């Protein structure tokens, strides 16, 4: 008799627990991206300062605009060189990426240390850390517009550079 009551009570508890779980219909991979064109800003004794900015608007992604996202797992945050006029070996140092939420003014800045080749398809991974994760998850979840800025020193004057900034994630949808 006790075993039967225990079995019924356990079944009821399990059913109640399962009925309170959020239903996730499916998961999908998505990303938000923007292209950043740069220009020469000034000539310094130690190089040629370049910079540029672009708007990243998650609402322009028609595929994900109406999704009800319930969970975000970041998969990649990359800065990739997509165009470069190479007179010689083009190098850069003190590359700085800054992403600012246009609504709240919150921002993150990542400095890519060292001397780096600015050849096409060269990518820089933005570190996976709690601050960056929280910032980019909020960007994806709230779909707010952000300004993405890049600057650094190049080894050649008149360098024409184009970067692609991309945040990718696996998202659970309701």
Secondary structure, DSSP 8 states (H G I E B T S, - for coil): -HHHHHHHHHHHHHHHHHHTS----EEEEEEEEEEEE-EEEEEETTEEEEEEEEEE-GGG-TTTTT--EEEEEEEEEEEEEEEE--SS--EEEEEEEEEEETTT--EEEEEEEEEEE--TT-EEE----HHHHHHHHHHHHHT--EEEEEEEEESSTT--EEEEEEEEEEEEE-
